Each structure stands twice: as C-alpha cells, then as structure tokens.
Amino acid sequence: MNNFLLDTNRYVNKALKYSELSDDLAKKIITCNSTYTVRFGVRLRGQIYTFEGWRSVHSEHMEPTKGGIRFDMDTHAEEVEALAALMSYKCAIINVPYGGSKGGLKIDPTQWEGRELEKITRRFAQELIKRDLISPSMNVPAPDIGTSSKEMAWIADEYRKIHPADINGSACVTGKPPSKNGLVGREEATGRGVQYIIREFFRNPDLLKLVKLDNDLSTKSFILQGLGNVGYHLSKFLTEDDGVKLIGISEFNGGIYNEDGINVEHAKNILLNIIHLKTIPKQLL
C-alpha cells in the first residue's frame, strides 16, 4: 500500500479512537467504495498512445460525490484513493453534502500541444462519463494538479454531447470558465480560502500560544510549496492584503529563497519560461 494512503488511513484510525463508533463501522468509513481503472488509446503524431487513468469513489453516503481530476505522471490508483478519502472527510467535517471522489490521468500535460491535450482529455472524459463517473447527480470533478478551467470546459462539452437531454449537464464539473457557465472567482477561491484559514488562526490566542507567535500577520514571512493556482493566489492575497513576506518557493524541480522578499507576479511570470527554479536570477525576484 502506498505511503500516502497508509498515512491517511493511519491518521483517520487515530482520530476514530476518540469517537464512539464501533470497529466495524469505522472500518467501513475508511474503506474506499470503488476505484475504476481506465486504459484507452489516442492516435497522435502518427501513432497510437495508450493512457492510464483512475476515478475513485470513497463514499456515496451523500451524492453527488465530489473531487478533482489531476494530470500528473506520478499519480496512481492508491494516491487517487487517498485523495478521494480526504474529500469525504473534508466535506463531512464542515457539513458539505457531498461524498468524496478523485480522479487522475498518468500524463505530463506539458509534453502535448493544446489540440493533442484536448483530444486526450475528451477521450478520458468519455470513458468516465459512460460509466457515470462524471455526472451532475452522481460524480462531479473539478480542477486539480495539471488541470484547469480549460480541461473542465472540454469535459463539460463532452458530457453534453453524450447526454444532450440533461438540463443540468453544465453541472457535471465545477471550475469551468465564466464564459462556459462557470463562476467568477472560482479560480482563486481555494487560495482565498487558505488565506481566511490563516487569518482565523492568527485570531485565536490559544493556538498562537501553542506555537509562540503574536497576532500581527504583517510581521510574518512564509515559504510556499508549489506556485500553482492555489499557491499563486494564496501568496498574492497574503502579500497584498495582509503584508506577509514571501521569502521562499519550492517546486518539484528545485527551490528559491530570498530573505528580502519575493515578488509573486515576477516569480510567476518567470516560472512560465524556465525549466529549473535555480536558474531564476535573484535580482528579478
């Protein structure tokens, strides 16, 4: 079993010891309901490429189930199961009426042209849609690592082609562009949510006492792990709204550190055009 899935189950088991649930019910809660593996071929560049993907449904205690789809070469079935479980727990803790699900496609999206990626995404969507693993009433994906509003628009369009009579078809995915029945503010919503959590943490004197910090956010600095959609917007909001200083960024291929502060916009623009973080000139940050 993958370490991520093991760790997830270990933490849940530890928490369940403080509950009054019976052992058999606790086991049922932890167990993932189903994980579907799909393998499909797409003709690209004069040959057929075979891709592998997954959609995991951890719990259907409430429907639809909810959870993102990631495009990543390192994703695998057990990672998807762990992420689906976390979706179940997160929704349940704050009383959001969804079960947990997650999807992944083993692919490096940067290695494909736009039209090629669209073709791959649509084929993956077809395989999931015809098995009701994408459905407004049963299973609703969202963007995740390697995916964005663009991929969600392709998936929604594919769903409408397969189910043209479904009046709720646009709700088969969230995170669509506003021009494609998406919501304004959705792209930055997760980063904004993390900002609000950090603010609430610094308003709690008991928690601050535990970590020996004062409540003045403007005197704090932070290091960011991943300057993707969530990381970028979180950094932007914390630095611009709360005066927190960004001093470091780590990515899968390296990291940068500048104790004088890193300009979020400059860092993002430069990251779009480089291969390794260590090649960023310090003076540009």
Secondary structure, DSSP 8 states (H G I E B T S, - for coil): --HHHHHHHHHHHHHHTTS---HHHHHHHHS--EEEEEEEEEEETTEEEEEEEEEEE---SSSSEE--EEE-TT--HHHHHHHHHHHHHHHHHTT-S-EEEEEEE---GGGS-HHHHHHHHHHHHHHHHTTTSSBTTTEE--B-TT--HHHHHHHHHHHHHH-TT-TTGGGGSS---GGGT--TTHHHHHHHHHHHHHHHHTT-HHHHHHHT--S-GGG-EEEEE--SHHHHHHHHHHHHHS--EEEEEEETTEEEE-TT---HHHHHHHHTT-S-GGGS-GGG-
